Each structure stands twice: as C-alpha cells, then as structure tokens.
Amino acid sequence: MDFKDWRKSPDGATEEHQAPKKDRHKDKRYLDYIEEQIQEAQARGEFDNLPGAGKPLELNNNPFTGDKALAYSLLKSNGFAPPEIELAKVPPFNSEKRAFNHAVKKAAAEHDQLLLELNRKILNLNLITPSPMHMPMFEVEKLVQQFRESCPLFD
C-alpha cells in the first residue's frame, strides 16, 4: 500500500505555490470575500441554467405551518384564512366600542361613589375617635381621574 500525502495537490504542486492564493483574502472583510466568490462564480457561468431561472419565486410555501400546511393551503385557495388571522382582520365594532365606553363610565361612577362612601365612614370614625387614631381621607377627584386615565375611552 502506497502512502499518499493528502497535503499536496494532485498535480504535484507544493504548499509554496498555493500560499499566495490563501493570502489573497487575508485582510478583507468576510462579506467582501463572499461577494468576490459570487462574482467569480458568475463569471465562470455557474449560475447559468439553474432550475426556475427567469421565473418568479414561489413564496407561498410557509416553513412554519408544519402538519397544518395542507389545511392552510386549502383555506387559502378557497379564499379563507386561519381563525387567528380572520379575527385579526376584523376591526372592533362600534357597538363594542360603545359598550366598552359605557362600562368604563359606569365603573368610574361606581368608583367615585365608593370613595365618597368610604370618606363618609372615615369622617364618622374621625369624629368619634381621639386624634391619634384619625385616618386620612381619600382624594376622590384625584383617584377617579387616575382611574379614567388608566382606562381611556374609544373615540
């Protein structure tokens, strides 16, 4: 069995003759090197006669669909979309906006009434207890305003 030195090229050239080719890209950025490789391949004609050359790309394949690929393609071909996409398309209805606005206004009014009732109880407590046991009153307007700012109404 003959020993074959794999470090030498098949035509018998040594490493000294190949060194300038390796050092050719030594100080270049990686992307410049890649761009140069692509241009050399184009010049050699390696991109000629590729399958699908001159045709538009097929962008309908979604690699994230997994087992549902067939179902999604059937939905798409018949003018439908998955439920999560359909729900995202539907804008909120005006009736839902009005219902939300009404609920926020009602909650703000109840919050206001509750704070006023608590202040009334605190006042009664403060009147019958000694000064060291007094409790501070709630700032109703400030708290209701904070509540309304935290739940903005729809236009």
Secondary structure, DSSP 8 states (H G I E B T S, - for coil): -----TTS-TT---HHHHHHHHHTTTTS-HHHHHHHHHHHHHHHTTTTT-TTTTS-------TT-GGGHHHHHHHHHTT---HHHHHHHS---HHHHHHHHHHHHHHHHHHHHHHHHHHHHHHHHHHHS-GGG------HHHHHHHHHHHS----
